[in-house]
Amino acid sequence: MRTLLRDVRFGLRTLLKRPGFTAVAVVTLALGIGANTAIFSLVSAVLVRPLKYRESERLVTVWESATAAGFSRDTPAPGNYADWKAQNRVFEGLAATRQLTFDLTGGGEPETLLAYGVEASFFPLLGVEPALGRTFLAEEDAPGGPRVAVLSQGLWLRRFGGDRSVLGRDILLSGEKHTVVGVMPAGFQFLSPSVELWTPLALTPQQLSDRQGHYLEVIARLKPGVTVGQAEADIKAITGRIAAAYPEVAAGVSAEVVPLREQLAGGSRTTLLVLLGAVGLVLLIACANVAGVLMSRAAARRREIAVRAALGASRRRIVRQLLTESVMLGGAGGAAGLLLALWAFAFLQQLVPAGMREMAELRLDLSVFCFTTAVSLLAGVAFGLAPALQASKADLNDALRQGGGRASAGAGRRLRGGFVVAQIALALVLLVGAGLLVQTLRRLQDQYSELRPESVLTVRTQLAENRYRDPTRRAAFYEGVLARVRSLPGVEAAGYTTAVPLTRKGGAGALSLEGRDNGPGAAWNANHRQVSPGFFRAMGMALREGRDFEERDDEGAPAVAAVNETMARSFWPGESALGKRFKVGAPESPEPWLTVVAVVSDVRQMGADVPAKAEMYVPLRQAAPLWKSAPYSFFTPRDLVVRASVPPSSLVPGVREAVRELDPYQPLAGVRTMDEVLGRETAQRRVGVTLLASFAALALLLSALGIYGVLAFFVVQHTHEIGVRLALGARPGDVLRLVVGRGMRLALAGVCLGLLCAFALTRLMGGLLHGVEPADPPTFGLIALLLAAVSLAACLVPARRATKLDPLVALRHE
């Protein structure tokens, strides 16, 4: 221990004698270790740390699977859920939920709240207790039962000021009194982060026999010892029996059981693992960079080390001393990196999937601290071991004869060059990966450019069912709002729709095509949207064939529809879709046949990275009769779309006044431009790409510094030789070529090695790329040229310095 303390004191003095080198090394390591700590914290929070539910590893979500219709995870129908619940042998319990919206009025401005209708077993199944009051009783979760509600912590604080007397108070939800019985704890959420209210689901017997409306979300708890695979096999067997018993509505339907963590994490797992790999490469580059500098310092300290060896220090003792210094550097870099990681947590929180945002908080806990400590120690050993071993085996006679600044052994030069080659190769891999993802993000956003989303304002005015049950009253509201909004200065067009693109990723229905095979095996299925006249122009969707909807397309007129290009191409290949007829449901169903009167351009509704599906649009005045058994929200337009020739935000007061003139109790929600909708859709991807690009830029900087450091040391070590060359008549250009040639040989070797590694590794990113090939030649070529150019710039600085050496001074250099 005493010897170790002496090593530490000596190492500290040595590092403080060269504050510039120490500061650069610590900052370099802090960036690498800090990035690893931050991303490890993110991965731990999302993929490792237990969820805030009781025995969360046994919680799963259960979905219907309708792959033929393009939905691998579809919301279950109540009738199918009832059979799962009654017949399964693998779950301790199941609970169904359903997304709802309520207008909260009284005690302030009206506002629209996203809510969940849940069964009474929902909260006990999750194992979560309320912070105040209680959750639902069985008698409250029954048709006609008491109207009660549980509030989120955020709603309680925002709307009721954290008043504990809110328990037992009546609140108005869409005009109906509900009694507040509980408040959930801070950080509680289930799937959607925007839910602020829970009410009893209270499914009726009629609903529990419905197998056509698909709108439930199901959570279940596995029995002890039951695996996800066993549960899925059991549920698939039940669903197979349902499909056989009800082929007209359930043919081809299967089921899928997904662990809750996997459901919540979604597609973020791949992104997080790519980022974790990227920061690992950054740390390797940082270690290689510091190792190269330490090699140069060790060469400069050859005489000091030789003296220590001559005085009796063993090679092991010298290696231990040098490793102590490098571990101290690693520790200092780790401490600074920990501070950088803490600073970055707020930004990285954006990468937490929406379904986990309230419960997966990034924080410095014991696991993060241990990780940082371990990485710091390993990094210290990793970048210090090779220089220490190389320095400790120097020839004593040669080292004592030479000055501290003369040329070092060839093995040391090769090792320093190897570190530079490795840095450049790793940097190229990161840069190529970042370049591919930047292109992907740009192409995802560009596919909506035809809509000119920056000129489109969207406003949600979802009408409460109990106040707008009458279709005539609903139609009067829509038409009144549209008439007033269209008269506002700067409005080019306005229309209503069920949901603007990217805000409702569902709404599919089975169809029958006139004159086609419509048996159980037929896969005629399309998303549906109910829209008003003027919607296509307001949204910017091009009319490819036919006519737009008109005011005459009402409930008394022949039923018509518009289809997108994908539906026209898929359902009627090689012929025009105009005049073709189809209907919702089976051919013998009483719903009317719809005649196609328009083909409109494709718009990706399900996600920016999800290919356009078959989609149908029907006039809102003709929509309700088509889905008689569906929930009210299924066929009720909720989003107002306004195309403006002025800044869209300037229209918000006028739109708000237009709505209030018709209904002063109708709240407005989701007020944003279509550009903001697209921004939210790609926000998480954009943050990930920004991080990866930042790591790649850091790697590029470190690799450039690595080349610069090696060449600067080369010039110092060969000052005498360069002086001889200049004295014998060498021109500055010859010296420039000597130094730059050495650096560029290392750079080009690194570029070639990096291209090979990138070609192999980017194939693992296929799931993150859209519209870009993993081996995209322009990306690979441009990144290789960029690295070569940066390397050349890094070479020129020490090379120009070498050309300006005074031969007389250089010849006296020792």
Secondary structure, 3 states (H helix, E strand, C coil): CHHHHHHHHHHHHHHHHCHHHHHHHHHHHHHHHHHHHHHHHHHHHHHHCCCCCCCHHHEEEEEEEEHHHCEEEECCCHHHHHHHHHHCCCEEEEEEEEEEEEEEECCCCCEEEEEEEECCCHHHHHCCCCCEECCCCHHHCCCCCCCEEEECHHHHHHHHCCCHHHCCCEEEECCEEEEEEEECCCCCCCCCCCEEEEEECCCCHHHHCCCCCCCCEEEEEECCCCCHHHHHHHHHHHHHHHHHHCHHHHCCCEEEEEEHHHHHHCCHHHHHHHHHHHHHHHHHHHHHHHHHHHHHHHHHCHHHHHHHHHCCCCHHHHHHHHHHHHHHHHHHHHHHHHHHHHHHHHHHHHHCCHHHCCCCCCCCCHHHHHHHHHHHHHHHHHHHHHHHHHHHCCCHHHHHHCCCCCCCCHHHHHHHHHHHHHHHHHHHHHHHHHHHHHHHHHHHHHCCHHHCHHHEEEEECCCCCCCCCCHHHHHHHHHHHHHHHHCCCCEEEEEEECCCCCCCCCCEEEEEECCCCCCCCCCCEEEEEEECCCHHHHHCCCEEEECCCCCCCCCCCCCEEEEEHHHHHHHCCCCCCCCCEEEECCCCCCCCCEEEEEEECCCCCCCCCCCCCCEEEEEHHHCHHHHCCCCHHHCCCCEEEEEECCCHHHHHHHHHHHHHHHCCCCCCEEEEEHHHHHHHHCHHHHHHHHHHHHHHHHHHHHHHHHHHHHHHHHHHHCHHHHHHHHHCCCCHHHHHHHHHHHHHHHHHHHHHHHHHHHHHHHHHHHHHCCCCCCCCHHHHHHHHHHHHHHHHHHHHHHHHHHHCCCHHHHHHCC
